[in-house]
């Protein structure tokens, strides 16, 4: 999935790792995309009111973007933990990033229910 949800999720994670605005290059690294591709997507997301993009400054989630990204992050955390604990995938975070926007909250809840209690993920931001 290379759509808006993946970019919003990556920006949400990046904003929790460093103070916004976030450089498109940081998000490009998270998504294994070129900075130009990420910049182009952020320009479109800015038109939709989900991010604020300032050339040469970076990008920041708007309140609407944050509202859209929070449930994506919850799904991402759950899917990542499921892939790591149950499927024992080394690439659990990358795979979860690809699927986070495609997994409904109901599916994420069911996956979380399959995790051992001591392994259950925290849905707090990283």
N, C-alpha and C positions, 0 to 999 in steps of 0.2 A: 504494500500500500504506500503510495507516494502522494497521498492527498493531504488536504488541509489538516485533518486530525493528527497526522504524524508530525507535522510542522508545529502545530500548537503544543503537542505533548513535549516535543524536544525543547521548545522555547520555555515551557513551564519548568522542566527539569533544569535547564540552564540558568533560569532566573533564581532558582534555589541554590545554585552553586556559586553564582557571582552576582553582584549588584547590576540591575538593569541600568541603562540599555545594554543588550547583549549583541555582540558582533555576529553578523551572519556566518562568519567563519567558524564560530563555536558550534552553532547549530549544524553547519555543514559537516563538521567532524562527527557529531553525534549520529547524523543520518547517512554518512558516507556519500555525500552529494557535493557538488562543486559550490563554492560560495556564490557564484553567479546564479545558479539554479535556485538557491535558497533566497537570495535577494529578490529574484523575480516573484517567487511565491509570497514572500512577505509583502511585496508591493500590492499583490492581489488581496491578501488578507487585510491590509490597511484600508483598501477600498471597501471592504465588507465591514469595517469597524471592529475587527478582532485584535488588531495590533496597531501600535503607533510606530511607524518606520521613519527614521531620519537618516538620510544618506550621510555616510562617514561618521555617524554617531552610533547607530544600532537600532535595535527593535525592542519593544516592550509590549507585553500583553495589556490590552484594555480590560476594564471590568467584564465586558461581554466575552472577551477572549479567555480570561481567567475562568469564568463560569463554564465555558465550553471545555477547557483543558482539565479542570479538576476531576470530573468523572473519567476522563481518558486516563489520567494518572492512576486513579484507583484500579481501573482494569489492567493497566500496565503492570502495576505492582503485583497484583494477584496472578496474572498470567506468567510473569517472570518467575515468581516463586513456584508456581505449579510446574513450569518447565524445568526449573532447577531441581526441585525436591522429588517430584514424581517421575518425570521423564529423564532426569539426570543429563540435561543438555548443557554443554559447555557454553553455547551461544544463547543462553536463556534470555538475556537482556536484549540482544539484537532481535531475536525472534519475537519477543514480546512487543518491542517497539513497532515491528511490522504489523502486528495483529491488534494492537490496542484499540484502534478505531473501528475494527470489524467485529469486536466482541461486545455483545450487549451486557449491560449491568447484571441481568439475570444469569447469563452464562458465567460471568466472572464470579458471581455469588456461588454458583454450583461448583466451580473449580475450587474456590476457597474452602468449601465444605469438604472437599476430598483431601485437603492438606492435613497432616497431623497437627494437632492443637499446638504443640510446642514449636512448630514450624510456620504457623500462620503469619502472614505478612502484616506489617503495620501499614496502614493506608496514609500515614503522614507523609508530607513532602520530604524529599531527600535533603 
